[in-house]
Structures are given as C-alpha cells and as structure tokens.
Amino acid sequence: MSSHQILQFRSDPFVLSHCCPHILLTSSLTLHSPRKQPFPGLRFRWRRSNHTGIRSSTTSESHDTTKEALTSETATTSIELKRVYPFHEIEPKWQRYWEDNRTFRTPDDVDTSKPKFYVLDMFPYPSGAGLHVGHPLGYTATDILARLRRMQGYNVLHPMGWDAFGLPAEQYAIETGTHPKTTTLKNIDRFRLQLKSLGFSYDWERELSTTEPDYYKWTQWIFLQLYKRGLAYQAEVPVNWCPALGTVLANEEVVDGVSERGGHPVIRKPMRQWMLKITAYADRLLEDLDELEWPESIKEMQRNWIGRSEGAELNFSILDGKGQETDKKITVYTTRPDTLFGATYMVVAPEHHLLSYFVTSDQKQQVEEYKDFASRKSDLERTELQKEKTGVFTGCYAKNPANGDAIPIWVADYVLASYGTGAIMAVPAHDTRDNEFALKYNIPIKWVVKNEAASCDDAKQVYPGLGMIENSSSLETGLDINQLSSKEAALKVTEWAERTGNGNKKVNYKLRDWLFARQRYWGEPIPILILDESGETIAVSESELPLTLPELNDFTPTGTGEPPLSKAVSWVNTVDPITEKPAKRETSTMPQWAGSCWYYLRFMDPKNPEALVDKEKEKYWSPVDVYVGGAEHAVLHLLYSRFWHKVLYDIGVVSTKEPFKCVINQGIILGEVQYTAWKDQEGNYVTADTEERLNEHQQVTIPEERVMKSGDHFVLKEEPSIRLVPRAYKMSKSRGNVVNPDDVVLEYGADSLRLYEMFMGPFRDSKTWNTSGIEGVHRFLARTWRLVIGLPQSDGSFKDGTIVTDDEPTLEQLRTLHKCIAKVTEEIESTRFNTGISGMMEFVNAAYKWNNQPRGIIEPFVLLLSPYAPHMAEELWSRLGHLNSLAYESYPKANPDYLKNTTIVLPVQINGKTRGTIEVEEGCSEDDAFVLASQEEKLRKYLHGQSIKKRIYVPGKILNVILDRTNVKVTTK
C-alpha cells in the first residue's frame, strides 16, 4: 500500500490499536502496523465516532510529538500515528511477565514469622454486560494496598473469585434456552480477561466460583452444621412470591410491589421454607460491632437492623359479642408500657394467626379483601412512614388490661407479623403512625404523658417523648402510675403485669430469622432428605457431599410453586441410606447469599479436599485486614457473613470472633453529566427556572457540544436564555451512560485508567466520570516517561535505556524526593489515593527543573509510582538496569533528616533599612547569603551596579549591606 494512498472507510468502527489510540476510524478492514513506524505519511478520510463511549481527544505539550487533526468526514489530512508513550507495548508485556513468572502467587506455605496482609474485594457477580468503569474503583484501591504491603515485606493474600449462582443467570437461561452454567462460565471468562487487562496483582491460582462443586461442597457442609445445632429449621412463613419468576424473593428484590428483575407482580403468601436462626446470635452480633474498625455509619446500620429494644409483652383479652372476656388473648410488644392507659385501639397484622378467630361475620369479606390487598406489598412499603395509613375494622373488641376499657381491634398493613408479636396497642396521642390512623378513622385519642410544648386539646398534636404520667389510674385494676416519670411508670406497669398475669418483661429484636430457600434451579442444593411417609427431614451424610445439581434442560417455573428441581424426578426420588425408606430430596436451593458468606475463608486454602480451611492457615491469615466493597452490602451480606463466622467460631473451625477487621466502602462512579431541557407542545424550549411547570413538558437530552456555562447555570449555546438541568446518574444500560473500561484502556492505557479512578476525588465519595479528565493523568504519565527515558526520536519511538545519571543527588533533590515519599506513603496508608497522586505530580514538576536526573532520586520515585501505575513502573525499572520485577523491592522510606524545615527567613537591610527578605539554609555563610540577596528581584535594584563598602552579617538574624556612596560603581550594559 502506498504511503500516500487515500483510503475511505465506511463500515463498522474500529480503533487502530497498533497505531494511534486517539483516531477512531470506520472500516471493515484490520490494519497491522510496525511497532516503531506506523505508516508514515499515510492519509485517511475519516469521521469521528463515539461508539466506544469515550470522546477522542488529545492534549499536547511543547515537547510532545503527538498531534491530532480534527476534520470533517470529507476532509483529507495527514496524521502522525504516534503515542505520547508506548503503553500499548508495555502493558501486555508486563501482564505476560507477571503471569508467566507467577509474580503474585502467594505460596501455600508462607513464612509465618513475617507479618501478613489479607486484602479482599467483595465478590463480584459476573454478568454478561462485563465491567464498566465504576467497577475497577475498589479493585484498584485494594491492588494499590496489596502492592504497597508486598514491597514493605508482608505476606500478602490478594485473591479474586466469583459469586456466580443466582437469579439473573437462571432468567437468561429461561429466556434463551442456554444452560446457566454455560452463561456463567462465559461471563467469568470475560470478567477475568478485563480484570487482567488492568494489571491487578491477584493470585489467580486461588480463583474460585460459588458454582463449582468443590466449593459448594463446603457451603453444604456449613448448612449441615447449622442443621445439627437447630439453627436451620423449616417454618410456615409469609414470603414474597413472584408467580412469573416462580420463586421467593428477598425484601430487597421487591420494589413497589414488583420484582426488581423483570418488573413482575409479587404477592405475599405463606410457604413452608428453610430458615436460619440468626436471631440466636443477635446479642453477639450487636456487642461485637464495637471492636470493629468499620465506618460508624455501617455499624449503626447494623445496630438498627438488629434493633434490640427493652420493653414488655402485654396481654389483651379478646371480648365476645356480648362484651365478655374469652380465653383468647392478643399479646403485644411495646417499648412504652408507661402509655398503656392511652391505648384506645389495637392493630393486628393481616397475617396474624388469630385474625380468622375473632373477625366478625359482618366484617369478614372486607377483611379478606384487605388481606389480599396487603399481600401485594413488600414489608418496606408497608412500614414506610410517609405512606397513607389504611386498615379495616374487624368488628371485634379487646379489653385494655390497665383500665378494663373495651377497645376496637383493627387490621392494618403498617403492622408486620414478622416483628414483635404481629400486633400493637395503639396510643394515638404519643405515636405518629397511630395518630394518623386514629384521625383518619375517627378513633378516640387520649393523652397520658404531660408535655408543656404540646396541647392535648389539639388532636393532631403528637408527643412521642418522655415526661410525667397523667390520666393513668384505675381502682378496678389497682394500677396507679399518675405523677410518675415515664421510666418509673414503665417499670411499675411491667411489675404489675407480671404480678397479675397480664404480661412480662421482654427484650425484642427487629432482626428476623433468615429465609434460606429459593424456588430456583441455579443455586446450591440443600443437602436434606424428606421421608415420604412421615415428612421427617434427614441430613445427607457429610461423606456424600457435594450433592451436585442435576442437569436440567427446562428451567421454567412449574406454575405450582414447586421449584424447577422437582422436574428432575430421578434425582428427587431416593431412599434414606440408613433405613432404606423412600424419600425425596429437598428441591428448594440456597439463596445467592450462601456462597458469599464464607468465601474469604476458602481463599486461605482453596484446594483442600479434606477441610473447609486448614486450621493453621486460617489462624495465620484471619481476619481479613481490609475488605472493600459497595455500601449496598453494608447490612445483609456483612451481617450474614458475621453470623456464619460466629457459628464456625463456636464449633472450632475459625480462630477469630469476626471475619473482617476493617471494612471500607468506596463511592459510586456516576456516568458523565447529562443535560436536560424541556419543550412545550409547540416544540419551543422552556427554561428550567420555572420548575413548577416542567412536568407538563417533554424532556429532551442535550449533547454537551450544545451546552455552555453561564454564571452558575448551564444554558443552550444557541439560545442562552434557556437554562438546562445538569445531572449525573448511576451507570446503566437503560440510560446509555455506561463507559466500557476496555475502550479507555485501548485509548489511554490501563495505568491511566487506574490513576484517573484514584485521582477523581476522595475514595469513599461518589464521583462523576468525565472522559476529558483522564487526559490530565495520561499527560502526567507521559511526562514521567520522558523524565526518565527522554524525548522521543524523530520517528516517534523512544530509545532504549534512560537518561538517568549516576551523579550524587543534591540536597534539594533529596528533600524533594523524601517529602514525596512521606506524602505518598501516608496517603496510601490512609486511602487518600487522590492526594497521593498529587504528591507525585509535585515531584515530577520539580524534577523537570533540574539539570540532571540522578539514579538515587529516580529509582525510589519509580518504586513509589509502582502501586498506582505498575506497568510503566516495571518498564522503567527494567530500563534502569534491573533484571527482576520490582513487585518485591523494598518500598522507599522517608529519611526524617530530609523532612526537617532547615531554612529560615533572613531580613536584608540596605544601609540599615530593611528592604526585603531571603530564604536561606541554617548555617548559611555570609557569601552565600549575599549571593542570594543579589539574585532576589526586590533587592537587586538596590545592589546592582553599586559599590559595597562593607557587609554586616549575623548568622540567622540579619544581613546588612552598607553601600559606598563616594565610590559608585558604574556598569555598562
């Protein structure tokens, strides 16, 4: 092909990956070019494309050779196909080196006399969409920490694996007929390839997946230990049933009454399910939080989820149609027994076990209709404070044990059967929800707690606080708590209830037992047999584990509520191996949470066929030192993992009470800012400053090139009076704002992506992706490259070796280096990665002003850079003459001698009058001080061309220059 041949490309877009990452072409051809001189002088007719999700743009410095021509589609231009530094060669080279040399392999048997560092990412779910640029944020942070600790002499455990069971793969299988295993393996391969392309220092030989029988054998083993100890049991419980998906959904998988995946209707229905008794560990889960180095917000979320409270259970007798007490009682739990006299009605949950007993025939139809209505809501919806309260009168009354009053019993969905006793005494004067309900249904309100700031004459006034008790005395029951404080009254009511048989003291928890069954195929089989005759459950022998999933071609819901596994008839039908009685296997599978509860332990000993984890290995590596992941897992995943860990601790499998010493939640990376405008019915733009009318108009997304900043607002360029609304959203396919890291790596390199994700802002904060922002860190890496390697040659390539010298470093250079070492080390240790990068940028800026680049300065800096930009650092280290990887080189330590501030500000006088100051080193000589003064701009005008009579110098105090006025020295220009 002629070097001046004009090519016109009209097919699918592609990037000249071997030539220039900044020029996006359209072609069905693939061009392969030499590594050093890619088609000099070749001209292309091209057009710009955004298919990668990255704007193609380049910035250059005065000594850069990279150029970019932006032309129209029909324009022809000459483009120099060169890079600011050869990351396209460096990065694959070092990734191959690490893999071939098993650089990051953590030996099975390590020197346990060395300190350990176990750093872990929360298990990713390998979806078909692959990674977007938000995912590597946490992975990059853990990799920086892992690389730092290796260089500091620690044994580092830094593994990766896959949480690969679950509903998404099963739904895809149903929709496409593809076996979930096939889809899962394909997705894992894609994720692994993407992660490797970013240079993460994982020990890939420890890789595991929750779907592998060798792994879930031990998940099943843990279940059996729970079962043997009475912590796994079956119960009839109301569940979120999705007929379309054919499975039970967790509360967090239901949004506004429909499934989060697919948007299918969800109803509440009772089903016999496997439960795990996490409530047995509630107190320990609560108490041990204080010992953890976790964000206080996360610990508080767990405390609230556990929800420990002290109060009393009180019994309200149900009255018959004649107002007489029956032998049936409704028990309520309350944290405010002091307000018992203020209870003017009762509320039971729609699922309450006694509801069918006491509802009257007149109200039965309304109650049944209401129960059906409530079954379509999730627990979260039912308890939402802002929602309008609804309910139905049961037609029945109960007796308030404090005063003998008959109070109506209502059924309402703001009371849950799963919390407390499934019934409440309603005190509308002192509870906001009860007050709203009472006002809506005209139920009496009675004040029993004094409060000077609120008026009992106003029915809408609610006082939920403590105070002095009033209107709370009964001769009939012998209970009088008037004029007592709320605390004293609560104690007296509880004592009275226990004495009279009307109740007892009670500690309660919001925490419910863990629903541990899913009516799905793609999950761990539960190792339980059910005898045909008796229905008795029997544990599968541990020697028979793993109980593997049978192969199925039909994963669709049965429509009967039976799980898909029931279709595997030959697998389901079996016999009890001990009695040889006919039995069936459990056909529900474990939830996705199961495999992710304990994977951190298996990473310590992933190939052990005899035990979940070797005791000595667990004792050395436990607990996980740093665990990084999203805040969305702050409660359930962490709580479930802590529960299983404590059970394993109790049976001697693990040596620590807690699994994770330090938890860090990274922020979210939002998509690039999108600009929204509104149009009226005539198609005219409406400015966004009239927000009350915007809902009436059509939303329009405006591309960035049509937007400009005007004061504090963004406006249309062509119509500046039209104000726009800028907003960044979480990355998602539906919004079209997903940025693929593969495209970023192709154009800027993995080191640039790693550096940019860390530089965007504080690690724990949410940040907005901005493609143009990556160019700044890309330039920094290019400047670092040229600082060590030198300027490119005329053909755009870089010579081998470096421009580093063997000169002795100056004091200034040593101080600059050691300040950088101290800064970067401290910022990594504190996970302030962005300011660590700033410290390195300051070093490079300073180094560009030097006349030479001494080896004693540059080599430590390359080691500092390596956790952030490992590919470039490895290449520079190699070119500096080192034969081995720098992964285990000693990380630089700051010398305190070079961190001291040894300069002082010295006043300078001319003929006894202070004219300025200079900064000098302590112990500076008179001659050196005078030279510095002569170079200072403000002082030069007094000294230039003047004859000096004498100098008076007091070290560290003052320099006074006396001019000879009788013998003025004249200089010629």
Helices and strands as residue ranges (DSSP letters): E 6-8, E 13-15, E 24-26, E 43-45, E 76-78, H 87-100, E 116-121, H 136-151, E 155-157, E 161-162, H 167-176, H 180-197, G 204-206, E 208-209, H 213-228, E 232-242, E 247-249, G 251-253, E 254-255, E 258-259, E 267-276, G 278-281, H 282-287, G 288-291, H 296-306, E 309-319, E 325-334, G 337-342, E 345-348, H 355-358, H 364-374, H 379-383, E 391-399, E 406-412, E 423-426, H 432-440, E 473-474, E 479-480, H 486-500, E 503-508, E 514-515, E 528-531, E 537-539, G 542-544, G 564-567, H 569-572, E 573-575, E 582-585, H 593-596, H 599-602, H 615-621, E 626-629, G 631-633, H 636-650, E 663-665, E 669-670, E 674-679, E 685-686, H 691-694, E 698-702, G 704-706, E 707-710, E 713-716, E 723-727, H 741-748, H 750-759, E 767-768, G 771-773, H 774-789, H 811-829, H 833-847, H 855-865, H 870-879, G 896-898, E 903-910, E 913-921, H 926-935, H 937-943, E 948-954, E 958-963
